[in-house]
Amino acid sequence: MVEVGFIVFLFYSNLLMGEFTQTNAQGKSLAFAIKDIFTSTNFAIAIFSGFIGYVVFEYLRKRV
């Protein structure tokens, strides 16, 4: 579960950093960015990616 949680954390931190790039609107607040990235679709993608990452890392651990 730690691996899945870490991948989910990295996913959301990457989304949050993407909200504050130069190509997005200036003056965007942190509250608006958090509201924008915490959606059910993003959560489903994060959990799915976390489990895929967990399976891959477990496979690599057993191989090496």
PDB file of N, CA, C and O in Angstrom:
ATOM      1  N   MET A   1       0.813  -1.201   0.000  1.00  0.00           N
ATOM      2  CA  MET A   1       0.000   0.000   0.000  1.00  0.00           C
ATOM      3  C   MET A   1       0.856   1.265   0.000  1.00  0.00           C
ATOM      4  O   MET A   1       0.438   2.310  -0.498  1.00  0.00           O
ATOM      5  N   VAL A   2       2.047   1.158   0.559  1.00  0.00           N
ATOM      6  CA  VAL A   2       2.936   2.321   0.584  1.00  0.00           C
ATOM      7  C   VAL A   2       3.319   2.706  -0.843  1.00  0.00           C
ATOM      8  O   VAL A   2       3.347   3.889  -1.182  1.00  0.00           O
ATOM      9  N   GLU A   3       3.613   1.712  -1.675  1.00  0.00           N
ATOM     10  CA  GLU A   3       3.981   2.006  -3.061  1.00  0.00           C
ATOM     11  C   GLU A   3       2.836   2.669  -3.812  1.00  0.00           C
ATOM     12  O   GLU A   3       3.041   3.634  -4.549  1.00  0.00           O
ATOM     13  N   VAL A   4       1.627   2.144  -3.619  1.00  0.00           N
ATOM     14  CA  VAL A   4       0.456   2.722  -4.289  1.00  0.00           C
ATOM     15  C   VAL A   4       0.233   4.154  -3.810  1.00  0.00           C
ATOM     16  O   VAL A   4      -0.018   5.048  -4.619  1.00  0.00           O
ATOM     17  N   GLY A   5       0.321   4.373  -2.515  1.00  0.00           N
ATOM     18  CA  GLY A   5       0.154   5.723  -1.975  1.00  0.00           C
ATOM     19  C   GLY A   5       1.193   6.694  -2.490  1.00  0.00           C
ATOM     20  O   GLY A   5       0.887   7.853  -2.770  1.00  0.00           O
ATOM     21  N   PHE A   6       2.426   6.219  -2.616  1.00  0.00           N
ATOM     22  CA  PHE A   6       3.484   7.086  -3.125  1.00  0.00           C
ATOM     23  C   PHE A   6       3.245   7.455  -4.590  1.00  0.00           C
ATOM     24  O   PHE A   6       3.469   8.599  -4.985  1.00  0.00           O
ATOM     25  N   ILE A   7       2.797   6.503  -5.387  1.00  0.00           N
ATOM     26  CA  ILE A   7       2.510   6.793  -6.797  1.00  0.00           C
ATOM     27  C   ILE A   7       1.335   7.761  -6.911  1.00  0.00           C
ATOM     28  O   ILE A   7       1.355   8.657  -7.754  1.00  0.00           O
ATOM     29  N   VAL A   8       0.314   7.591  -6.074  1.00  0.00           N
ATOM     30  CA  VAL A   8      -0.822   8.522  -6.071  1.00  0.00           C
ATOM     31  C   VAL A   8      -0.358   9.918  -5.669  1.00  0.00           C
ATOM     32  O   VAL A   8      -0.776  10.910  -6.266  1.00  0.00           O
ATOM     33  N   PHE A   9       0.513   9.998  -4.649  1.00  0.00           N
ATOM     34  CA  PHE A   9       1.064  11.292  -4.232  1.00  0.00           C
ATOM     35  C   PHE A   9       1.824  11.959  -5.378  1.00  0.00           C
ATOM     36  O   PHE A   9       1.649  13.150  -5.632  1.00  0.00           O
ATOM     37  N   LEU A  10       2.663  11.194  -6.064  1.00  0.00           N
ATOM     38  CA  LEU A  10       3.418  11.760  -7.187  1.00  0.00           C
ATOM     39  C   LEU A  10       2.493  12.214  -8.309  1.00  0.00           C
ATOM     40  O   LEU A  10       2.744  13.242  -8.939  1.00  0.00           O
ATOM     41  N   PHE A  11       1.428  11.460  -8.566  1.00  0.00           N
ATOM     42  CA  PHE A  11       0.469  11.828  -9.600  1.00  0.00           C
ATOM     43  C   PHE A  11      -0.181  13.172  -9.284  1.00  0.00           C
ATOM     44  O   PHE A  11      -0.240  14.059 -10.136  1.00  0.00           O
ATOM     45  N   TYR A  12      -0.670  13.315  -8.044  1.00  0.00           N
ATOM     46  CA  TYR A  12      -1.335  14.564  -7.680  1.00  0.00           C
ATOM     47  C   TYR A  12      -0.365  15.737  -7.573  1.00  0.00           C
ATOM     48  O   TYR A  12      -0.727  16.864  -7.910  1.00  0.00           O
ATOM     49  N   SER A  13       0.851  15.493  -7.113  1.00  0.00           N
ATOM     50  CA  SER A  13       1.811  16.597  -7.057  1.00  0.00           C
ATOM     51  C   SER A  13       2.192  17.042  -8.467  1.00  0.00           C
ATOM     52  O   SER A  13       2.425  18.229  -8.697  1.00  0.00           O
ATOM     53  N   ASN A  14       2.256  16.112  -9.402  1.00  0.00           N
ATOM     54  CA  ASN A  14       2.530  16.475 -10.789  1.00  0.00           C
ATOM     55  C   ASN A  14       1.376  17.293 -11.371  1.00  0.00           C
ATOM     56  O   ASN A  14       1.607  18.273 -12.080  1.00  0.00           O
ATOM     57  N   LEU A  15       0.144  16.897 -11.078  1.00  0.00           N
ATOM     58  CA  LEU A  15      -1.007  17.686 -11.534  1.00  0.00           C
ATOM     59  C   LEU A  15      -1.001  19.082 -10.941  1.00  0.00           C
ATOM     60  O   LEU A  15      -1.288  20.058 -11.635  1.00  0.00           O
ATOM     61  N   LEU A  16      -0.673  19.181  -9.656  1.00  0.00           N
ATOM     62  CA  LEU A  16      -0.650  20.488  -8.998  1.00  0.00           C
ATOM     63  C   LEU A  16       0.426  21.382  -9.592  1.00  0.00           C
ATOM     64  O   LEU A  16       0.194  22.572  -9.804  1.00  0.00           O
ATOM     65  N   MET A  17       1.599  20.823  -9.860  1.00  0.00           N
ATOM     66  CA  MET A  17       2.651  21.628 -10.491  1.00  0.00           C
ATOM     67  C   MET A  17       2.231  22.068 -11.885  1.00  0.00           C
ATOM     68  O   MET A  17       2.569  23.171 -12.314  1.00  0.00           O
ATOM     69  N   GLY A  18       1.500  21.221 -12.592  1.00  0.00           N
ATOM     70  CA  GLY A  18       1.034  21.569 -13.927  1.00  0.00           C
ATOM     71  C   GLY A  18       0.028  22.704 -13.923  1.00  0.00           C
ATOM     72  O   GLY A  18      -0.113  23.412 -14.920  1.00  0.00           O
ATOM     73  N   GLU A  19      -0.668  22.883 -12.822  1.00  0.00           N
ATOM     74  CA  GLU A  19      -1.637  23.980 -12.723  1.00  0.00           C
ATOM     75  C   GLU A  19      -0.959  25.340 -12.670  1.00  0.00           C
ATOM     76  O   GLU A  19      -1.607  26.348 -12.953  1.00  0.00           O
ATOM     77  N   PHE A  20       0.294  25.407 -12.328  1.00  0.00           N
ATOM     78  CA  PHE A  20       0.974  26.681 -12.142  1.00  0.00           C
ATOM     79  C   PHE A  20       2.084  26.909 -13.168  1.00  0.00           C
ATOM     80  O   PHE A  20       3.049  27.621 -12.887  1.00  0.00           O
ATOM     81  N   THR A  21       1.956  26.315 -14.345  1.00  0.00           N
ATOM     82  CA  THR A  21       2.933  26.584 -15.397  1.00  0.00           C
ATOM     83  C   THR A  21       2.590  27.911 -16.074  1.00  0.00           C
ATOM     84  O   THR A  21       1.523  28.481 -15.846  1.00  0.00           O
ATOM     85  N   GLN A  22       3.497  28.381 -16.894  1.00  0.00           N
ATOM     86  CA  GLN A  22       3.295  29.676 -17.561  1.00  0.00           C
ATOM     87  C   GLN A  22       2.170  29.628 -18.575  1.00  0.00           C
ATOM     88  O   GLN A  22       1.598  30.669 -18.897  1.00  0.00           O
ATOM     89  N   THR A  23       1.835  28.454 -19.089  1.00  0.00           N
ATOM     90  CA  THR A  23       0.801  28.387 -20.112  1.00  0.00           C
ATOM     91  C   THR A  23      -0.600  28.513 -19.535  1.00  0.00           C
ATOM     92  O   THR A  23      -1.539  28.823 -20.268  1.00  0.00           O
ATOM     93  N   ASN A  24      -0.762  28.277 -18.223  1.00  0.00           N
ATOM     94  CA  ASN A  24      -2.078  28.417 -17.600  1.00  0.00           C
ATOM     95  C   ASN A  24      -2.326  29.865 -17.208  1.00  0.00           C
ATOM     96  O   ASN A  24      -1.415  30.693 -17.237  1.00  0.00           O
ATOM     97  N   ALA A  25      -3.551  30.157 -16.846  1.00  0.00           N
ATOM     98  CA  ALA A  25      -3.942  31.530 -16.508  1.00  0.00           C
ATOM     99  C   ALA A  25      -3.168  32.037 -15.298  1.00  0.00           C
ATOM    100  O   ALA A  25      -2.936  31.295 -14.343  1.00  0.00           O
ATOM    101  N   GLN A  26      -2.779  33.279 -15.343  1.00  0.00           N
ATOM    102  CA  GLN A  26      -2.058  33.903 -14.236  1.00  0.00           C
ATOM    103  C   GLN A  26      -3.044  34.274 -13.131  1.00  0.00           C
ATOM    104  O   GLN A  26      -4.219  34.526 -13.395  1.00  0.00           O
ATOM    105  N   GLY A  27      -2.561  34.305 -11.911  1.00  0.00           N
ATOM    106  CA  GLY A  27      -3.395  34.684 -10.785  1.00  0.00           C
ATOM    107  C   GLY A  27      -4.272  33.563 -10.256  1.00  0.00           C
ATOM    108  O   GLY A  27      -5.208  33.812  -9.496  1.00  0.00           O
ATOM    109  N   LYS A  28      -3.979  32.335 -10.648  1.00  0.00           N
ATOM    110  CA  LYS A  28      -4.761  31.204 -10.168  1.00  0.00           C
ATOM    111  C   LYS A  28      -4.377  30.917  -8.724  1.00  0.00           C
ATOM    112  O   LYS A  28      -3.192  30.862  -8.394  1.00  0.00           O
ATOM    113  N   SER A  29      -5.369  30.734  -7.866  1.00  0.00           N
ATOM    114  CA  SER A  29      -5.082  30.495  -6.454  1.00  0.00           C
ATOM    115  C   SER A  29      -4.869  29.004  -6.195  1.00  0.00           C
ATOM    116  O   SER A  29      -5.227  28.154  -7.011  1.00  0.00           O
ATOM    117  N   LEU A  30      -4.279  28.713  -5.040  1.00  0.00           N
ATOM    118  CA  LEU A  30      -4.046  27.322  -4.652  1.00  0.00           C
ATOM    119  C   LEU A  30      -5.375  26.593  -4.449  1.00  0.00           C
ATOM    120  O   LEU A  30      -5.506  25.426  -4.818  1.00  0.00           O
ATOM    121  N   ALA A  31      -6.345  27.270  -3.873  1.00  0.00           N
ATOM    122  CA  ALA A  31      -7.657  26.655  -3.652  1.00  0.00           C
ATOM    123  C   ALA A  31      -8.314  26.281  -4.976  1.00  0.00           C
ATOM    124  O   ALA A  31      -8.906  25.209  -5.091  1.00  0.00           O
ATOM    125  N   PHE A  32      -8.214  27.157  -5.976  1.00  0.00           N
ATOM    126  CA  PHE A  32      -8.784  26.860  -7.288  1.00  0.00           C
ATOM    127  C   PHE A  32      -8.066  25.680  -7.931  1.00  0.00           C
ATOM    128  O   PHE A  32      -8.703  24.822  -8.543  1.00  0.00           O
ATOM    129  N   ALA A  33      -6.747  25.633  -7.797  1.00  0.00           N
ATOM    130  CA  ALA A  33      -5.972  24.540  -8.392  1.00  0.00           C
ATOM    131  C   ALA A  33      -6.318  23.208  -7.739  1.00  0.00           C
ATOM    132  O   ALA A  33      -6.456  22.197  -8.427  1.00  0.00           O
ATOM    133  N   ILE A  34      -6.459  23.200  -6.420  1.00  0.00           N
ATOM    134  CA  ILE A  34      -6.801  21.960  -5.716  1.00  0.00           C
ATOM    135  C   ILE A  34      -8.195  21.496  -6.111  1.00  0.00           C
ATOM    136  O   ILE A  34      -8.422  20.305  -6.320  1.00  0.00           O
ATOM    137  N   LYS A  35      -9.128  22.437  -6.213  1.00  0.00           N
ATOM    138  CA  LYS A  35     -10.487  22.083  -6.647  1.00  0.00           C
ATOM    139  C   LYS A  35     -10.472  21.525  -8.065  1.00  0.00           C
ATOM    140  O   LYS A  35     -11.254  20.633  -8.395  1.00  0.00           O
ATOM    141  N   ASP A  36      -9.593  22.046  -8.890  1.00  0.00           N
ATOM    142  CA  ASP A  36      -9.510  21.638 -10.285  1.00  0.00           C
ATOM    143  C   ASP A  36      -8.919  20.238 -10.449  1.00  0.00           C
ATOM    144  O   ASP A  36      -9.315  19.515 -11.364  1.00  0.00           O
ATOM    145  N   ILE A  37      -7.985  19.839  -9.593  1.00  0.00           N
ATOM    146  CA  ILE A  37      -7.320  18.548  -9.798  1.00  0.00           C
ATOM    147  C   ILE A  37      -7.950  17.394  -9.017  1.00  0.00           C
ATOM    148  O   ILE A  37      -7.781  16.240  -9.412  1.00  0.00           O
ATOM    149  N   PHE A  38      -8.669  17.660  -7.928  1.00  0.00           N
ATOM    150  CA  PHE A  38      -9.276  16.585  -7.151  1.00  0.00           C
ATOM    151  C   PHE A  38     -10.667  16.269  -7.687  1.00  0.00           C
ATOM    152  O   PHE A  38     -11.681  16.704  -7.141  1.00  0.00           O
ATOM    153  N   THR A  39     -10.683  15.500  -8.768  1.00  0.00           N
ATOM    154  CA  THR A  39     -11.938  15.058  -9.366  1.00  0.00           C
ATOM    155  C   THR A  39     -11.993  13.537  -9.299  1.00  0.00           C
ATOM    156  O   THR A  39     -10.983  12.879  -9.052  1.00  0.00           O
ATOM    157  N   SER A  40     -13.159  12.998  -9.516  1.00  0.00           N
ATOM    158  CA  SER A  40     -13.297  11.538  -9.470  1.00  0.00           C
ATOM    159  C   SER A  40     -12.526  10.872 -10.608  1.00  0.00           C
ATOM    160  O   SER A  40     -11.997   9.774 -10.436  1.00  0.00           O
ATOM    161  N   THR A  41     -12.458  11.517 -11.751  1.00  0.00           N
ATOM    162  CA  THR A  41     -11.701  10.960 -12.874  1.00  0.00           C
ATOM    163  C   THR A  41     -10.217  10.905 -12.554  1.00  0.00           C
ATOM    164  O   THR A  41      -9.566   9.886 -12.785  1.00  0.00           O
ATOM    165  N   ASN A  42      -9.683  11.990 -12.025  1.00  0.00           N
ATOM    166  CA  ASN A  42      -8.263  11.991 -11.643  1.00  0.00           C
ATOM    167  C   ASN A  42      -7.981  10.983 -10.547  1.00  0.00           C
ATOM    168  O   ASN A  42      -6.924  10.351 -10.545  1.00  0.00           O
ATOM    169  N   PHE A  43      -8.912  10.821  -9.609  1.00  0.00           N
ATOM    170  CA  PHE A  43      -8.722   9.844  -8.540  1.00  0.00           C
ATOM    171  C   PHE A  43      -8.688   8.421  -9.103  1.00  0.00           C
ATOM    172  O   PHE A  43      -7.858   7.608  -8.695  1.00  0.00           O
ATOM    173  N   ALA A  44      -9.583   8.126 -10.030  1.00  0.00           N
ATOM    174  CA  ALA A  44      -9.598   6.799 -10.648  1.00  0.00           C
ATOM    175  C   ALA A  44      -8.300   6.535 -11.411  1.00  0.00           C
ATOM    176  O   ALA A  44      -7.750   5.436 -11.336  1.00  0.00           O
ATOM    177  N   ILE A  45      -7.815   7.522 -12.135  1.00  0.00           N
ATOM    178  CA  ILE A  45      -6.554   7.381 -12.868  1.00  0.00           C
ATOM    179  C   ILE A  45      -5.401   7.172 -11.895  1.00  0.00           C
ATOM    180  O   ILE A  45      -4.524   6.345 -12.143  1.00  0.00           O
ATOM    181  N   ALA A  46      -5.393   7.910 -10.798  1.00  0.00           N
ATOM    182  CA  ALA A  46      -4.313   7.790  -9.812  1.00  0.00           C
ATOM    183  C   ALA A  46      -4.292   6.405  -9.175  1.00  0.00           C
ATOM    184  O   ALA A  46      -3.225   5.807  -9.033  1.00  0.00           O
ATOM    185  N   ILE A  47      -5.453   5.890  -8.791  1.00  0.00           N
ATOM    186  CA  ILE A  47      -5.513   4.570  -8.169  1.00  0.00           C
ATOM    187  C   ILE A  47      -5.120   3.489  -9.176  1.00  0.00           C
ATOM    188  O   ILE A  47      -4.373   2.572  -8.837  1.00  0.00           O
ATOM    189  N   PHE A  48      -5.611   3.590 -10.396  1.00  0.00           N
ATOM    190  CA  PHE A  48      -5.264   2.619 -11.426  1.00  0.00           C
ATOM    191  C   PHE A  48      -3.764   2.641 -11.702  1.00  0.00           C
ATOM    192  O   PHE A  48      -3.137   1.587 -11.805  1.00  0.00           O
ATOM    193  N   SER A  49      -3.186   3.834 -11.822  1.00  0.00           N
ATOM    194  CA  SER A  49      -1.740   3.958 -12.051  1.00  0.00           C
ATOM    195  C   SER A  49      -0.951   3.422 -10.869  1.00  0.00           C
ATOM    196  O   SER A  49       0.097   2.801 -11.047  1.00  0.00           O
ATOM    197  N   GLY A  50      -1.448   3.662  -9.669  1.00  0.00           N
ATOM    198  CA  GLY A  50      -0.782   3.153  -8.481  1.00  0.00           C
ATOM    199  C   GLY A  50      -0.722   1.638  -8.464  1.00  0.00           C
ATOM    200  O   GLY A  50       0.316   1.063  -8.138  1.00  0.00           O
ATOM    201  N   PHE A  51      -1.822   0.985  -8.812  1.00  0.00           N
ATOM    202  CA  PHE A  51      -1.824  -0.472  -8.821  1.00  0.00           C
ATOM    203  C   PHE A  51      -0.975  -1.038  -9.953  1.00  0.00           C
ATOM    204  O   PHE A  51      -0.335  -2.076  -9.784  1.00  0.00           O
ATOM    205  N   ILE A  52      -0.960  -0.374 -11.099  1.00  0.00           N
ATOM    206  CA  ILE A  52      -0.079  -0.809 -12.191  1.00  0.00           C
ATOM    207  C   ILE A  52       1.374  -0.688 -11.748  1.00  0.00           C
ATOM    208  O   ILE A  52       2.167  -1.603 -11.971  1.00  0.00           O
ATOM    209  N   GLY A  53       1.726   0.422 -11.128  1.00  0.00           N
ATOM    210  CA  GLY A  53       3.089   0.605 -10.632  1.00  0.00           C
ATOM    211  C   GLY A  53       3.450  -0.426  -9.587  1.00  0.00           C
ATOM    212  O   GLY A  53       4.576  -0.923  -9.573  1.00  0.00           O
ATOM    213  N   TYR A  54       2.507  -0.762  -8.702  1.00  0.00           N
ATOM    214  CA  TYR A  54       2.749  -1.778  -7.681  1.00  0.00           C
ATOM    215  C   TYR A  54       3.039  -3.135  -8.317  1.00  0.00           C
ATOM    216  O   TYR A  54       3.975  -3.822  -7.909  1.00  0.00           O
ATOM    217  N   VAL A  55       2.246  -3.523  -9.308  1.00  0.00           N
ATOM    218  CA  VAL A  55       2.454  -4.807  -9.990  1.00  0.00           C
ATOM    219  C   VAL A  55       3.808  -4.835 -10.685  1.00  0.00           C
ATOM    220  O   VAL A  55       4.516  -5.840 -10.621  1.00  0.00           O
ATOM    221  N   VAL A  56       4.169  -3.761 -11.337  1.00  0.00           N
ATOM    222  CA  VAL A  56       5.455  -3.703 -12.036  1.00  0.00           C
ATOM    223  C   VAL A  56       6.616  -3.796 -11.049  1.00  0.00           C
ATOM    224  O   VAL A  56       7.563  -4.547 -11.283  1.00  0.00           O
ATOM    225  N   PHE A  57       6.558  -3.048  -9.951  1.00  0.00           N
ATOM    226  CA  PHE A  57       7.640  -3.081  -8.972  1.00  0.00           C
ATOM    227  C   PHE A  57       7.752  -4.440  -8.286  1.00  0.00           C
ATOM    228  O   PHE A  57       8.858  -4.909  -8.017  1.00  0.00           O
ATOM    229  N   GLU A  58       6.620  -5.071  -8.003  1.00  0.00           N
ATOM    230  CA  GLU A  58       6.673  -6.404  -7.404  1.00  0.00           C
ATOM    231  C   GLU A  58       7.270  -7.406  -8.378  1.00  0.00           C
ATOM    232  O   GLU A  58       8.039  -8.280  -7.977  1.00  0.00           O
ATOM    233  N   TYR A  59       6.929  -7.290  -9.636  1.00  0.00           N
ATOM    234  CA  TYR A  59       7.513  -8.176 -10.652  1.00  0.00           C
ATOM    235  C   TYR A  59       9.030  -7.976 -10.730  1.00  0.00           C
ATOM    236  O   TYR A  59       9.790  -8.942 -10.791  1.00  0.00           O
ATOM    237  N   LEU A  60       9.454  -6.723 -10.728  1.00  0.00           N
ATOM    238  CA  LEU A  60      10.897  -6.437 -10.796  1.00  0.00           C
ATOM    239  C   LEU A  60      11.630  -6.894  -9.537  1.00  0.00           C
ATOM    240  O   LEU A  60      12.768  -7.354  -9.626  1.00  0.00           O
ATOM    241  N   ARG A  61      11.003  -6.777  -8.369  1.00  0.00           N
ATOM    242  CA  ARG A  61      11.617  -7.249  -7.141  1.00  0.00           C
ATOM    243  C   ARG A  61      11.860  -8.748  -7.164  1.00  0.00           C
ATOM    244  O   ARG A  61      12.901  -9.227  -6.715  1.00  0.00           O
ATOM    245  N   LYS A  62      10.891  -9.482  -7.692  1.00  0.00           N
ATOM    246  CA  LYS A  62      11.030 -10.937  -7.736  1.00  0.00           C
ATOM    247  C   LYS A  62      11.998 -11.389  -8.827  1.00  0.00           C
ATOM    248  O   LYS A  62      12.613 -12.450  -8.719  1.00  0.00           O
ATOM    249  N   ARG A  63      12.128 -10.584  -9.870  1.00  0.00           N
ATOM    250  CA  ARG A  63      13.070 -10.910 -10.945  1.00  0.00           C
ATOM    251  C   ARG A  63      14.507 -10.691 -10.529  1.00  0.00           C
ATOM    252  O   ARG A  63      15.384 -11.484 -10.872  1.00  0.00           O
ATOM    253  N   VAL A  64      14.753  -9.631  -9.798  1.00  0.00           N
ATOM    254  CA  VAL A  64      16.129  -9.251  -9.433  1.00  0.00           C
ATOM    255  C   VAL A  64      16.470  -9.845  -8.155  1.00  0.00           C
ATOM    256  O   VAL A  64      17.582  -9.653  -7.662  1.00  0.00           O
TER     257      VAL A  64
END
